[in-house]
């Protein structure tokens, strides 16, 4: 049988989700926890490869196993063998042809900006701090230009190896709570560093550091015209969305409640 799990993690101390040879990763921690409770070498599929410092609320991973356990036993067993920075939150039995990455219909990210002259003392590892004056109305207007299908070559890292830079941005939502700015983006897929470059460019335009519009930058299809890459620690992978037949929980839609004290 094939099982799919949702998991959340604080990416602050990890080199990213994907297993690496000489660095600590979320995937390695999960697979080692699975090996302890199954006594099997398990390699998982996963929905999104988050980079070093990036967090997740509903990352999805799956694997095949012949071991029978009840849901609570699976979740408790895995979590008892994980670092406190990672937690499995749900489990679903899925068809054998399910794949966390390839079965996803869309993915969602939220980027969190803390806009204040003072340092975000209690949120230092989970927000991007900007102490400059940011015009939120400019961010809202400029962000609309991302909507739809575009070539995002201007918003990909130099190390991105995706063969297709064309992506479909389905929705962008801007929320404000006190000093926090939440920028949530839904798309069919994303390029490497795409969200961070999109946000960094919006901030640079809103602060008057870039005079070009998002529409103009998209048309250039050249990374040098976009703004800075925003820091990884402000980025949260909300998760993928699947066909309802898989019965996997939908991505968390409102990250803002996590930041309300």
C-alpha positions as CSV (number, residue, x, y, z in Angstrom):
1,X,0.0,0.0,0.0
2,X,1.0,3.6,-0.5
3,X,0.7,6.2,2.3
4,X,0.8,10.0,2.1
5,X,1.7,12.2,5.1
6,X,1.5,15.9,5.7
7,X,4.3,17.4,7.7
8,X,5.3,20.8,9.0
9,X,8.8,22.0,9.9
10,X,10.9,24.9,10.9
11,X,13.6,25.1,8.2
12,X,15.9,27.4,10.1
13,X,18.6,24.8,10.8
14,X,18.2,22.6,7.8
15,X,20.0,22.8,4.5
16,X,16.7,22.3,2.8
17,X,14.2,19.5,2.4
18,X,16.0,17.3,-0.1
19,X,18.6,14.9,1.3
20,X,22.2,16.0,0.8
21,X,25.6,14.2,1.2
22,X,27.2,16.5,3.8
23,X,24.4,18.6,5.3
24,X,21.3,18.0,7.5
25,X,18.0,17.9,5.6
26,X,14.4,17.4,6.5
27,X,14.2,14.4,4.1
28,X,17.1,12.7,5.9
29,X,15.4,13.1,9.3
30,X,12.1,11.7,8.1
31,X,13.7,8.7,6.3
32,X,15.8,7.9,9.4
33,X,12.7,8.1,11.6
34,X,10.8,5.8,9.2
35,X,13.7,3.3,9.2
36,X,13.6,3.1,13.0
37,X,9.9,2.2,13.2
38,X,9.8,0.0,10.1
39,X,13.3,-1.6,10.1
40,X,13.2,-0.9,6.3
41,X,15.2,1.5,4.1
42,X,12.6,3.9,2.8
43,X,13.0,6.6,0.2
44,X,10.2,9.1,0.1
45,X,8.6,11.2,-2.6
46,X,7.8,14.8,-1.7
47,X,5.7,17.6,-3.1
48,X,8.2,20.5,-3.0
49,X,11.9,20.9,-2.7
50,X,12.2,23.8,-0.2
51,X,15.6,25.5,0.2
52,X,17.8,26.0,3.2
53,X,16.0,28.2,5.8
54,X,12.6,27.8,4.2
55,X,9.7,26.5,6.4
56,X,6.6,24.4,5.6
57,X,3.1,24.0,7.1
58,X,1.8,21.2,4.8
59,X,4.6,19.5,3.0
60,X,3.4,16.1,1.6
61,X,5.5,13.0,1.3
62,X,4.6,9.4,0.4
63,X,6.1,5.9,0.2
64,X,5.0,2.3,-0.2
65,X,5.0,-0.2,2.6
66,X,3.5,-3.6,3.5
67,X,3.4,-2.8,7.2
68,X,0.0,-2.4,8.8
69,X,-0.5,0.2,11.5
70,X,-3.4,2.4,12.6
71,X,-3.0,6.1,11.7
72,X,-2.2,7.2,15.3
73,X,0.5,4.6,15.6
74,X,2.1,5.8,12.4
75,X,2.0,9.4,13.3
76,X,3.1,8.9,16.9
77,X,5.9,6.5,15.9
78,X,7.4,8.9,13.3
79,X,7.1,12.0,15.5
80,X,8.7,10.2,18.5
81,X,11.8,9.7,16.3
82,X,12.0,13.2,14.8
83,X,13.6,16.4,16.0
84,X,11.2,18.9,17.6
85,X,11.6,21.1,14.5
86,X,9.6,18.6,12.3
87,X,6.1,17.1,13.0
88,X,4.0,14.8,10.9
89,X,0.3,16.0,11.2
90,X,-1.8,13.6,9.1
91,X,-1.8,10.4,7.1
92,X,-3.8,9.1,4.1
93,X,-3.8,5.9,2.2
94,X,-3.6,6.7,-1.5
95,X,-3.6,4.7,-4.8
96,X,-0.4,3.1,-5.9
97,X,0.0,5.6,-8.7
98,X,-0.1,8.6,-6.4
99,X,3.1,10.8,-6.3
100,X,3.4,13.7,-4.0
101,X,5.0,15.9,-6.6
102,X,3.5,14.8,-9.9
103,X,-0.1,14.4,-8.6
104,X,-0.2,18.0,-7.3
105,X,-2.5,20.4,-9.1
106,X,-1.0,23.5,-7.6
107,X,1.2,24.7,-4.8
108,X,1.0,27.6,-2.4
109,X,3.6,29.7,-0.6
110,X,3.3,32.6,1.8
111,X,6.1,35.1,2.3
112,X,6.2,37.0,5.6
113,X,7.6,40.5,5.8
114,X,8.1,42.3,9.1
115,X,8.0,46.1,8.3
116,X,9.2,48.1,11.3
117,X,12.0,50.3,12.4
118,X,12.6,47.9,15.4
119,X,13.9,44.4,15.1
120,X,11.4,41.5,15.2
121,X,12.8,40.0,18.4
122,X,10.5,37.0,18.7
123,X,10.2,36.2,15.0
124,X,13.8,36.5,13.8
125,X,13.9,33.1,12.1
126,X,10.5,33.2,10.5
127,X,10.2,36.7,8.9
128,X,12.1,38.9,6.5
129,X,12.8,42.2,8.3
130,X,12.6,45.4,6.3
131,X,13.0,48.7,8.3
132,X,12.3,50.9,5.3
133,X,9.0,52.6,4.4
134,X,7.1,50.2,2.2
135,X,4.1,51.4,0.2
136,X,1.6,48.5,0.5
137,X,-0.7,50.0,-2.2
138,X,2.2,49.7,-4.7
139,X,2.7,46.1,-3.7
140,X,-1.0,45.3,-4.2
141,X,-1.1,46.9,-7.6
142,X,2.2,45.6,-8.9
143,X,1.4,42.0,-7.7
144,X,-1.6,41.8,-9.9
145,X,0.7,41.9,-12.9
146,X,2.0,38.4,-12.0
147,X,-1.4,36.8,-12.4
148,X,-1.9,34.5,-15.4
149,X,0.6,32.6,-17.5
150,X,4.0,34.2,-18.1
151,X,7.6,33.4,-18.8
152,X,9.3,33.9,-15.4
153,X,12.9,33.9,-16.6
154,X,13.4,37.2,-14.9
155,X,12.3,35.6,-11.6
156,X,14.5,32.5,-11.5
157,X,17.9,31.9,-9.9
158,X,21.0,31.4,-12.0
159,X,21.2,27.8,-10.8
160,X,17.6,27.0,-11.8
161,X,17.6,23.9,-14.1
162,X,14.0,23.9,-15.0
163,X,13.5,23.4,-18.7
164,X,10.2,25.4,-18.8
165,X,10.2,28.9,-17.3
166,X,6.5,29.4,-18.1
167,X,4.3,29.2,-15.0
168,X,0.7,30.0,-14.3
169,X,0.1,32.2,-11.2
170,X,-3.5,31.5,-10.1
171,X,-3.8,33.8,-7.2
172,X,-1.9,36.4,-5.2
173,X,-3.3,37.6,-1.8
174,X,-1.8,40.4,0.3
175,X,-2.8,40.6,4.0
176,X,-1.7,43.0,6.7
177,X,-1.6,42.4,10.4
178,X,0.1,45.1,12.5
179,X,3.7,45.1,11.3
180,X,3.4,41.9,9.2
181,X,2.8,41.7,5.5
182,X,1.7,38.3,4.2
183,X,2.1,37.7,0.5
184,X,0.5,34.4,-0.5
185,X,1.0,33.0,-4.0
186,X,-0.7,30.0,-5.7
187,X,0.6,28.5,-8.9
188,X,0.8,25.3,-10.9
189,X,4.5,25.2,-10.1
190,X,7.5,27.4,-9.2
191,X,11.0,27.9,-10.4
192,X,14.0,27.9,-8.1
193,X,13.9,31.0,-5.8
194,X,10.9,32.3,-7.9
195,X,8.8,33.4,-4.9
196,X,11.7,35.0,-3.1
197,X,12.7,37.0,-6.2
198,X,9.1,38.0,-6.9
199,X,8.8,39.3,-3.3
200,X,12.2,41.0,-3.3
201,X,11.3,42.8,-6.5
202,X,7.9,43.9,-5.2
203,X,9.6,45.3,-2.1
204,X,12.2,47.1,-4.2
205,X,9.5,48.7,-6.4
206,X,7.5,49.7,-3.3
207,X,10.5,51.4,-1.7
208,X,11.3,53.2,-5.0
209,X,14.6,51.3,-5.6
210,X,13.4,50.0,-8.9
211,X,11.5,52.2,-11.4
212,X,10.3,49.4,-13.8
213,X,7.0,47.7,-13.3
214,X,6.5,44.0,-12.8
215,X,5.0,43.8,-16.3
216,X,8.1,45.4,-17.8
217,X,10.4,43.1,-15.9
218,X,8.5,40.0,-16.9
219,X,8.8,41.1,-20.6
220,X,12.6,41.3,-20.3
221,X,13.0,37.6,-19.4
222,X,16.3,38.5,-17.8
223,X,17.1,38.0,-14.1
224,X,19.3,41.2,-14.0
225,X,16.2,43.4,-14.4
226,X,14.4,42.0,-11.3
227,X,15.1,43.0,-7.7
228,X,17.0,41.3,-4.8
229,X,16.2,37.8,-3.7
230,X,14.4,38.1,-0.4
231,X,15.7,36.1,2.5
232,X,14.8,32.4,2.8
233,X,13.6,32.6,6.4
234,X,10.4,34.6,5.5
235,X,9.2,31.9,3.2
236,X,6.6,29.2,4.1
237,X,5.5,26.4,1.9
238,X,1.8,26.1,2.6
239,X,1.6,22.9,0.6
240,X,0.2,21.3,-2.6
241,X,-3.4,20.8,-3.6
242,X,-4.6,17.5,-5.0
243,X,-7.7,16.1,-6.6
244,X,-10.3,15.5,-3.9
245,X,-10.3,11.8,-4.6
246,X,-7.0,11.5,-2.7
247,X,-8.5,12.9,0.5
248,X,-5.4,14.7,1.4
249,X,-5.9,17.9,3.5
250,X,-5.8,21.1,1.6
251,X,-2.9,23.5,2.2
252,X,-3.2,25.9,5.1
253,X,-4.6,29.1,3.6
254,X,-4.1,31.6,6.4
255,X,-0.7,31.7,7.9
256,X,-1.5,35.1,9.6
257,X,-3.1,33.4,12.6
258,X,0.2,31.7,13.5
259,X,1.7,35.2,14.1
260,X,-1.1,36.6,16.3
261,X,0.1,36.8,19.8
